[in-house]
Amino acid sequence: EKFKTLKNEGNDFVKKGKYEEAVNKYSECLKLNPKECTVYTNRALCYLKLFKYEEAKQDCDHVLQTEDSNIKAFYRRALAHKGLQVRNTEHGRY
């Protein structure tokens, strides 16, 4: 199935540290199946690694709307919030 192949390719890219490529694969997955929460949390991880905190937060928010107890989504959203706070402060720290 194409979805599984894309997801596995995305996972392989993550293992290699190729986060941009992984984001592309996960985004293709979501076009095929937009209800798959694990793909959102995987993509959120990539966004965090790429310092794209707003995108990471949006993916986590999306997951938490359907799975309000998804631990990965909560944790990654917290990391995204932290990243956004650091970026928005003058000195880059609290």
C-alpha positions in Angstrom: 0.0 0.0 0.0 1.3 3.4 -1.0 0.6 5.0 2.4 2.7 2.4 4.3 5.6 2.8 1.8 5.6 6.6 2.1 5.4 6.3 5.9 8.3 3.9 6.0 10.3 6.1 3.7 9.6 9.0 6.0 10.7 7.0 9.0 14.0 6.0 7.2 14.7 9.6 6.5 14.2 10.5 10.1 16.7 7.8 11.1 19.2 9.3 8.7 18.6 12.8 10.1 17.0 14.0 6.8 14.1 15.8 8.3 13.1 18.0 5.2 12.7 14.8 3.2 10.8 13.1 5.9 8.4 16.0 6.2 7.7 15.7 2.4 7.0 11.9 2.8 4.7 12.4 5.8 2.9 15.2 4.0 2.2 12.9 1.1 1.0 10.3 3.5 -1.5 12.7 5.0 -2.9 13.5 1.5 -3.8 9.8 1.3 -5.0 9.4 4.9 -5.5 12.6 6.8 -6.8 10.8 9.9 -3.6 9.0 10.7 -2.4 10.6 14.0 1.0 8.9 14.1 2.0 10.7 10.8 1.2 14.1 12.4 3.3 13.3 15.5 6.1 12.0 13.3 6.0 15.2 11.2 5.9 17.3 14.3 9.1 15.7 15.4 10.7 16.7 12.1 9.4 20.2 12.4 11.0 20.5 15.8 14.3 19.3 14.5 14.0 22.0 11.7 13.1 24.7 14.3 9.7 25.1 12.7 7.9 25.3 16.0 4.6 26.8 14.7 4.2 24.0 12.2 5.0 21.4 14.9 2.5 23.0 17.3 -0.2 22.9 14.6 0.4 19.2 13.9 0.2 18.4 17.6 -3.0 20.5 18.0 -4.5 18.6 15.2 -3.8 15.2 16.8 -5.0 16.4 20.2 -8.4 17.4 18.7 -9.1 13.7 17.9 -6.9 12.0 20.5 -6.9 14.2 23.6 -4.6 11.8 25.5 -1.9 11.4 22.9 1.3 11.6 25.0 3.6 12.2 22.0 1.5 15.0 20.8 1.4 16.6 24.2 5.2 16.3 24.7 6.0 17.6 21.2 3.6 20.5 21.5 5.3 21.4 24.8 8.6 21.4 23.0 7.2 23.6 20.2 5.8 26.0 22.8 9.2 26.2 24.4 10.9 26.8 21.1 8.4 29.6 20.3 9.0 31.2 23.7 12.8 31.1 23.3 12.5 32.6 19.8 10.2 35.4 21.0 12.3 36.6 23.9 14.9 39.3 23.3 17.8 37.4 24.7 16.9 33.9 23.6 16.3 32.6 27.1 13.9 33.0 30.0 
